[in-house]
């Protein structure tokens, strides 16, 4: 398997740190008491070796033809790796530069765009969605925040029901507020400011891809081929692009998006906290989702995560703010996510792939 220039750069940087011994970073965060605390988060050479071995084993176990994984720590990408093949027929290796479909991992990007409009005073999360021509059934008034948090069914705000179709109605909200498409907005507000040149709307939807200023042909050429659950039958990717799903990207670009979220370049700290706080019902029950992110406690530590799967593709992102760490995994088969019903059980720990990363953090 040949390394890319980007992978070589990350590996050389890691080798330099190895020479200094196991490296560590002191991370500052605000605890539940509101007091700034320090916690040491560290990865050693052995940690990454175990992570690589574990992911390679799972790649074979679940018949995922090709994957790319990466870890960011304290605002730096510290480890990236390709596994298997992006194209079985051509025997082309999957690398950190391979473009994969993100499926529902598009939702955190859409959340940023919507929340930026909230910050600018252009959108109110409590605005009834009927204002934007959205007609959905529920036992009460459905508001924008209910679509964004998957709480629009039943009595709005009281129950969590993960629904990509309902989340996708947010396209109409964006269009109604800005008169622009999601493709235009995500490009102007996220991709261009962060220089995410490896990310684009679905190139199989040329109109959306072009609206974002991206060349569909270039992204198609760089994309992994999609495969069925058996890990060998070629399958065509979905062609849609909406707020709920449809971006394509590389592991490095998704990590850079995550790191930008940790600072103030995309959202103000109070807005970011709103997105990362799980919804509470009127009766005080905590639901598993914030605004565009799942929120879960693992071993007393808050985990922010999202996953995606659709025909022939899957994705996973895990953020551990208290450790300043992010893990991203992208693959060209739905087997990486689908089997574990993450969106139904709302627990990232159901995924053996996720567990490999959490073990590296002793969680």
C-alpha positions in Angstrom: 0.0 0.0 0.0 1.5 3.3 -1.1 1.5 6.3 1.3 0.2 9.7 0.1 2.1 12.9 0.6 -0.3 13.9 3.4 0.1 10.5 5.1 3.9 10.7 4.9 3.8 14.2 6.5 1.7 13.0 9.4 3.8 9.9 9.9 7.1 11.9 9.8 5.7 14.2 12.5 4.6 11.3 14.6 8.1 9.7 14.2 9.6 12.9 15.5 7.4 12.9 18.5 8.3 9.2 19.1 11.9 10.2 19.4 10.9 12.3 22.3 9.1 9.4 23.9 5.3 9.2 24.5 3.9 12.7 24.0 1.2 14.3 26.0 -1.0 17.3 25.8 -2.6 19.2 28.7 -6.2 20.0 27.8 -8.2 22.7 29.6 -11.9 22.3 29.9 -14.7 23.6 32.0 -16.1 21.0 34.4 -19.6 20.7 35.6 -18.8 23.1 38.5 -17.7 25.7 36.0 -14.1 25.6 37.1 -11.4 25.2 34.5 -9.7 21.9 35.0 -6.6 20.3 33.4 -6.6 16.8 32.1 -3.8 15.0 30.4 -4.6 13.2 27.1 -1.9 11.1 25.6 -1.4 8.7 22.8 1.7 6.6 22.6 3.2 4.7 19.6 1.7 1.5 21.2 -1.7 3.1 21.3 -1.7 3.8 17.6 -0.2 0.4 16.8 -3.1 -1.3 18.7 -5.6 1.0 17.1 -4.3 0.1 13.6 -4.2 -3.6 14.3 -7.7 -3.5 15.8 -9.2 -1.6 12.8 -7.5 -3.8 10.3 -8.9 -6.9 12.0 -12.4 -5.4 12.0 -12.1 -4.3 8.4 -11.6 -8.0 7.5 -14.2 -9.3 10.0 -17.0 -7.1 8.6 -15.8 -7.3 5.0 -15.3 -3.6 4.5 -13.2 -3.4 1.2 -11.6 -0.1 2.1 -11.4 2.4 4.9 -9.5 5.5 6.0 -9.1 6.5 9.6 -7.5 9.5 11.5 -7.0 11.0 14.9 -6.7 14.7 15.8 -5.3 15.8 19.1 -5.2 19.3 20.5 -5.8 20.9 17.2 -3.4 18.8 15.2 -3.9 15.7 13.0 -1.6 13.2 14.7 -2.4 9.9 12.9 -4.0 8.8 9.6 -4.1 5.5 7.9 -5.7 3.8 4.9 -6.9 0.2 5.1 -7.8 -2.2 2.2 -8.8 -1.2 -1.2 -10.7 1.7 -2.7 -11.2 -0.2 -5.9 -11.2 -4.0 -5.8 -11.0 -4.5 -9.6 -8.1 -2.0 -10.0 -6.5 -3.1 -6.7 -6.2 0.5 -5.8 -5.4 1.1 -2.1 -7.6 3.1 0.1 -5.5 6.0 1.5 -6.2 9.1 3.7 -6.6 11.0 0.4 -9.3 8.8 -0.9 -12.7 10.5 -1.1 -15.6 8.7 0.6 -19.3 9.4 0.9 -20.3 10.8 4.4 -24.0 9.9 4.3 -25.5 11.2 7.6 -22.2 12.7 8.8 -23.4 15.5 6.6 -25.8 16.5 9.4 -23.1 18.2 11.7 -22.1 20.3 8.7 -25.7 21.3 8.1 -26.1 22.1 11.8 -23.2 24.6 11.6 -24.8 26.4 8.7 -28.2 26.7 10.5 -26.7 27.8 13.7 -24.6 30.5 12.0 -27.9 31.9 10.7 -29.2 31.8 14.3 -26.1 33.7 15.4 -26.7 36.3 12.7 -30.2 36.9 13.8 -31.6 35.5 10.5 -33.2 32.4 12.0 -35.1 31.6 15.2 -34.9 28.0 16.3 -38.4 28.3 17.7 -39.9 29.4 14.4 -42.7 27.0 13.3 -41.6 25.0 10.3 -44.9 25.6 8.7 -43.6 29.1 8.0 -41.2 27.6 5.5 -43.9 25.5 3.8 -43.1 22.3 5.7 -46.2 20.2 6.3 -45.5 17.4 8.8 -47.8 15.6 11.2 -47.3 15.8 15.0 -49.3 16.4 18.2 -48.4 20.0 18.4 -46.4 22.7 16.6 -43.1 21.5 15.0 -40.4 24.1 15.3 -37.0 24.3 13.6 -35.2 23.0 16.6 -37.3 19.9 16.6 -36.2 19.0 13.0 -32.6 19.7 14.0 -32.8 17.5 17.1 -34.9 14.6 15.7 -37.7 15.4 18.2 -40.4 16.4 15.7 -42.6 13.3 16.0 -45.3 12.6 18.6 -45.4 15.6 20.8 -42.6 17.8 19.5 -39.7 18.1 21.8 -40.7 15.1 24.0 -39.5 12.1 22.0 -36.4 11.2 20.0 -37.0 9.5 16.7 -34.0 9.6 14.3 -35.3 10.6 10.9 -33.2 11.6 7.9 -36.3 12.4 5.9 -37.5 14.9 8.5 -34.0 16.4 9.0 -33.8 16.9 5.2 -36.8 19.3 5.5 -34.2 21.8 6.8 -33.3 22.4 3.1 -36.5 24.4 2.9 -35.6 26.4 6.0 -32.2 27.4 4.6 -33.8 28.3 1.2 -36.5 30.3 2.9 -34.1 32.3 5.0 -31.3 32.9 2.5 -32.7 32.2 -1.0 -29.7 29.9 -1.4 -29.3 26.2 -1.6 -27.6 24.1 1.0 -24.9 23.4 -1.5 -24.1 27.1 -1.9 -24.3 27.8 1.8 -22.1 24.9 3.0 -19.5 25.9 0.5 -19.6 29.6 1.4 -19.8 29.1 5.2 -17.8 26.0 5.9 -15.8 24.5 3.0 -14.3 27.8 1.6 -13.4 29.4 5.0 -11.8 26.2 6.2 -10.1 25.5 2.9 -11.7 22.0 2.8 -10.8 21.4 -0.8 -11.3 17.7 -0.5 -15.0 18.0 0.4 -18.0 18.6 -1.9 -21.6 17.9 -2.4 -22.3 14.5 -4.0 -20.5 14.4 -7.4 -23.2 12.1 -8.6 -25.5 15.1 -8.3 -23.6 17.4 -10.7 -25.9 20.4 -10.2 -25.3 20.5 -6.4 -21.6 19.8 -6.7 -21.3 22.6 -9.3 -23.3 25.0 -7.2 -20.7 24.6 -4.5 -17.9 25.5 -6.9 -16.6 21.9 -7.1 -15.8 19.8 -10.2 -17.9 16.6 -10.1 -15.4 14.8 -12.5 -12.5 15.5 -10.2 -14.3 14.1 -7.1 -15.6 11.1 -9.0 -12.0 10.2 -10.1 -10.8 10.4 -6.5 -13.7 8.5 -4.9 -13.6 5.0 -3.6 -15.9 2.5 -5.4 -18.9 1.4 -3.4 -19.6 -2.2 -2.4 -22.5 -4.2 -1.0 -22.6 -5.7 2.5 -20.8 -8.8 1.2 -17.7 -6.6 0.6 -17.3 -7.6 -3.0 -20.4 -6.7 -5.1 -20.1 -3.3 -6.7 -22.9 -0.9 -5.9 -23.7 2.5 -7.2 -23.8 5.3 -4.5 -26.9 7.3 -3.8 -27.3 10.4 -5.9 -29.1 12.7 -3.5 -27.7 15.8 -1.7 -29.7 17.3 1.2 -29.0 18.6 4.7 -29.4 15.1 6.0 -26.8 13.4 3.7 -24.7 13.7 0.6 -21.4 15.3 1.3 -18.2 13.5 0.2 -14.9 14.1 1.9 -11.6 12.7 3.1 -10.6 11.7 6.6 -8.3 14.7 6.9 -11.0 17.3 5.9 -13.5 15.8 8.4 -10.9 16.1 11.1 -10.2 19.7 10.1 -13.9 20.5 10.3 -14.0 19.0 13.8 -11.0 21.0 14.9 -12.5 24.2 13.6 -15.6 23.4 15.7 -13.4 23.2 18.8 -12.5 26.9 18.3 -14.5 29.9 17.4 -14.0 30.0 13.6 -17.3 28.4 12.8 -19.5 29.0 15.9 -19.3 31.1 19.0 -18.7 29.1 22.2 -22.2 29.5 23.5 -23.7 28.3 20.2 -21.3 25.4 20.1 -22.4 24.4 23.6 -26.0 24.5 22.5 -25.3 22.1 19.7 -23.4 19.8 22.0 -26.0 19.7 24.8 -28.6 16.9 24.7 -32.2 17.9 24.5 -34.2 17.7 27.7 -38.0 17.1 27.6 -40.5 19.1 29.6 -40.4 16.4 32.2 -36.6 16.6 32.6 -35.7 13.5 30.6 -32.4 13.7 28.8 -32.6 12.6 25.1 -29.5 11.3 23.2 -29.2 14.1 20.7 -28.3 17.8 20.7 -28.5 19.9 17.5 -26.7 17.8 14.8 -24.8 15.6 17.3 -25.4 12.5 19.4 -24.3 13.1 23.0 -23.4 10.2 25.3 -21.6 9.6 28.6 -19.0 6.8 28.5 -17.2 6.1 31.8 -18.1 9.5 33.1 -16.8 11.2 30.0 -19.0 13.1 27.5 -18.7 11.7 24.0 -20.0 13.7 20.9 -20.5 11.6 17.9 -22.3 10.9 14.6 -22.4 8.1 12.2 -23.6 7.7 8.6 -24.6 4.8 6.4 -26.3 4.5 3.1 -26.0 2.2 0.1 -22.3 1.3 -0.3 -20.9 3.7 2.3 -20.5 4.4 6.0 -18.8 6.9 8.3 -18.2 7.6 12.0 -16.9 10.6 14.0 -16.2 10.6 17.7 -15.2 13.7 19.6 -14.0 13.6 23.2 -13.8 17.3 24.3 -12.3 16.5 27.7 -9.4 14.8 26.0 -9.2 17.2 23.1 -9.4 14.2 20.8 -11.3 13.3 17.6 -11.5 10.1 15.7 -12.9 9.8 12.1 -13.5 6.6 10.1 -14.8 6.4 6.5 -15.5 3.3 4.5 -16.9 2.2 1.1 -19.4 -0.4 2.5 -22.4 0.1 4.7 -21.1 -2.8 6.8 -19.0 -0.3 8.8 -22.1 1.1 10.4 -25.4 -0.5 9.5 -25.1 -3.8 11.4 -24.8 -2.0 14.8 -28.0 0.1 14.6 -26.3 3.1 16.2 -29.1 5.6 15.4 -31.7 3.3 17.0 -29.9 2.4 20.2 -28.2 5.8 20.4 -25.0 4.2 21.8 -21.7 4.6 19.9 -20.3 1.8 22.1 -22.4 -0.7 20.0 -19.8 -0.2 17.3 -16.7 -2.4 17.6 -14.9 0.2 15.4 -15.7 2.9 17.9 -14.6 0.7 20.8 -11.1 0.4 19.3 -10.6 4.2 19.6 -12.2 4.5 23.0 -9.9 1.8 24.3 -6.9 4.0 23.2 -8.4 6.6 25.6 -9.0 4.1 28.4 -12.8 4.7 28.1 
